[in-house]
Amino acid sequence: MITAQDLINVGEEEQARIDFVHSAIQKHKSSEEYRTAKLADEYNRRRNRTILRYQKLLYTLSGEAVPDNYSANYKLCSNFFNRFVTQLNQYLLGNGVSWGEDSTKKKLGVDFDNILQDLGEKALVHSKSFGFWNLDHLEAFSLLEFVPIWDEEDGMLKAGIRFWQIDETKPLRATLYELDGYTDYMWDNGKGEVKNKKRAYKLTIRESEADGEEIVDGENYPSFPIVPLYGNKYKQSEFVGMQMDIDCYDLIKSGFANDIDDASQIYWIIQNAGGMDDVDLAQFLDRLRRTRSAMVEDDGAKAEAHTMDIPYEAREKMLDRLRSDMYEDFMALDTKNIANGAVTATQIMASYEPLNAKADKYEYCVLQFLKGILRLANIEDSPTFTRSTIINVSETITVLLQAAQYLSGDYVTRKILSVLGDGDRADEVLGEMDSDDIDRFGGGEDE
């Protein structure tokens, strides 16, 4: 692991720092943390590595293994990991952050909520992400493009390297972020150079017709302007512990599809053909599928077709068990249980309890991150979140109407419109309603 003390020991000599940055990137990409994040990222993109690399084999009479290019080889990638991550992230952050002061959202930038959602997904998938407060807006870095440099003494993030390369044949670019500014580097054909010398984070630029843009002053933040966001208190990817379940599900589902395709509900018994190995048998079946006919050349040899019922009950039960276990282990909400039949509001709330418990722990990580960003932006405010939940609409409205005599008409009207998904029009509707309408729906305002 590269630490802030290692960076200090390098000194300010240009070539030494170029070598340090390049070495730090290579060590980061070879670390276990990076490899886990890379693997989790593939599954999040529905590129399930195990099933995509799975190759069916045949064996010759000599025992040599050869690729099976004759039978079906479906590679069905499930989307469980992306579904679980998306559900948790959007459950907490999907409605954006609410602030006590109206000016806070404007100060943080119009895209703040979208960038926070992006940071949240990266943190859950990769174990952590990094938010860079760039003067008046937030930028998101993932662990796959950012080398964190921690302090050996207090464990805080004191520096970092963002790197990118659009293709292996193209130059490698990197930016070293430090407490006192940032420096741009580039490597082309193995040779490194400083692209832009160290500059402050906050620059004062003067423009003139004669000189164009000119940097006349600069200052830095009181602390490091990049804040880590963790997906959980263990600071590890949510993918840890899930791969085996996902791989097992994909292999069973793909194998089931292969069996149905290969068998087509018919299997063949070839008599007096003991000299045929796996490859010969596969070629025989492949020709049957393509031409619907086959030649049996040896005297006394014959092929007989038999129908076959493919066993499926055990596989379907195993797939259902794996699906249920993954939802339970991830503490996710299985909407299938709510959608099947009429359920009460109490049953819906009970179904949300595991997800709520997990979201509470995730919310703590997000709040710690936001605290760091607010400090950098010099904003004093307290964030809150509104979670999206499924409700029993008719039951909820009935409860509201029953309680209307104890509540103001304004409040009841707003709540009913919110339940119906039309909360944005509350002011408009209230403006159209006269006092008698409000009294009728909500019992009237207190006099």
Beta strands, then each sheet from edge to edge (+ up, - down):
strand 1: 57-59
strand 2: 65-67
strand 3: 97-99
strand 4: 128-134
strand 5: 137-142
strand 6: 146-150
strand 7: 157-164
strand 8: 172-178
strand 9: 181-188
strand 10: 191-199
strand 11: 202-208
strand 12: 212-219
strand 13: 226-230
strand 14: 266-271
strand 15: 302-307
strand 16: 383-385
sheet 1: 1+ 2-
sheet 2: 3+ 16-
sheet 3: 5+ 4- 13+
sheet 4: 6+ 7- 8+ 9- 10+
sheet 5: 11+ 12-
sheet 6: 14+ 15-
end
